[in-house]
Amino acid sequence: MIPPSDDEIVFYTNPMSRGRIARWMLEEVGRPYRTVVLDFGTTMKAPDYLTINPMGKVPAVTWRGVAVTECAAICAWLADACPEAGLAPALDDPARGTYLRWLFFTAGPVEAAVTAKALNLLAPAEKAGMAGYGSFEQVVDALEGAVSGGPWILGDRFSAADVYVGSQIMWGLQFKTLPERDAFKAYAERLSGREAAVRARGIDDALIAAAQAGG
Ligand SMILES: N[C@@H](CCC(=O)N[C@@H](CS)C(=O)NCC(=O)O)C(=O)O
């Protein structure tokens, strides 16, 4: 692993992972970055990478002397750090409240509820008040509301929240962990045609193909 310099954006990922979300965000931002592909269970758990992410998980991005993990944080951070891309409302813009709300809602309650449902570990109805996600149905209904006013979460304005929330919805539809609601399908279709999304998909799919060809 070449040590990163402070002014170089370095992206640690595996093409078959949530790293695809961060790759899409990097492509939306449009700054140059270097990709380091890590393998599950080996280089992802190696001591030098654990100094970047002690969880031994991808993705992570290092830049300007800091390491950022967590897809939602990477999206929000890059949007703020690269204002020329216009992917986050300014600090004094009321739309920032909506932007942060759905980013956090998706990284917290949505991800927790979807994972719990997939593992058959959802909280029983009588404990819904204790679970941050309430119930799976409540989370899905709220998420549907967030993407129904569209085309984007902030109305006419595309933002980093769409990259993150949209990725979770697209994965949910692909792996059938979210119900196939019309609003989800229409939102996913709008998102998947974005130039940066197409570019990101192409890069990651090519990495997968190359790995498979190499045995
Ligand atoms: N909360 C993290 C989750 C990251 C995560 O779980 N990544 C998986 C791949 S999708 C991983 O690296 N798994 C390898 C492992 O845990 O050993 C995020 O949003 O970035």
The ligand as an SDF file (V2000), in Angstrom:
LIG
                    3D

 20 19  0  0  0  0  0  0  0  0999 V2000
  -21.2600    1.0720    7.8710 N   0  0  0  0  0  0  0  0  0  0  0  0
  -20.2680    0.8200    6.8440 C   0  0  0  0  0  0  0  0  0  0  0  0
  -20.4040   -0.6290    6.4110 C   0  0  0  0  0  0  0  0  0  0  0  0
  -19.1820   -1.0960    5.6680 C   0  0  0  0  0  0  0  0  0  0  0  0
  -19.2530   -2.5850    5.4130 C   0  0  0  0  0  0  0  0  0  0  0  0
  -19.8910   -3.3620    6.1480 O   0  0  0  0  0  0  0  0  0  0  0  0
  -18.5490   -3.0210    4.3670 N   0  0  0  0  0  0  0  0  0  0  0  0
  -18.5010   -4.4450    4.0540 C   0  0  0  0  0  0  0  0  0  0  0  0
  -18.6290   -4.6450    2.5520 C   0  0  0  0  0  0  0  0  0  0  0  0
  -20.1740   -4.1120    1.9010 S   0  0  0  0  0  0  0  0  0  0  0  0
  -17.1370   -4.9900    4.4460 C   0  0  0  0  0  0  0  0  0  0  0  0
  -16.1360   -4.3280    4.2800 O   0  0  0  0  0  0  0  0  0  0  0  0
  -17.1100   -6.2430    4.9260 N   0  0  0  0  0  0  0  0  0  0  0  0
  -15.8790   -6.9320    5.1970 C   0  0  0  0  0  0  0  0  0  0  0  0
  -15.7530   -7.4020    6.6000 C   0  0  0  0  0  0  0  0  0  0  0  0
  -16.5130   -6.9680    7.4710 O   0  0  0  0  0  0  0  0  0  0  0  0
  -14.8790   -8.2110    6.8390 O   0  0  0  0  0  0  0  0  0  0  0  0
  -20.4850    1.7970    5.6790 C   0  0  0  0  0  0  0  0  0  0  0  0
  -21.5760    2.3020    5.4930 O   0  0  0  0  0  0  0  0  0  0  0  0
  -19.5220    2.0780    4.9640 O   0  0  0  0  0  0  0  0  0  0  0  0
  1  2  1  0
  2  3  1  0
  2 18  1  0
  3  4  1  0
  4  5  1  0
  5  6  2  0
  5  7  1  0
  7  8  1  0
  8  9  1  0
  8 11  1  0
  9 10  1  0
 11 12  2  0
 11 13  1  0
 13 14  1  0
 14 15  1  0
 15 16  2  0
 15 17  1  0
 18 19  2  0
 18 20  1  0
M  END
$$$$
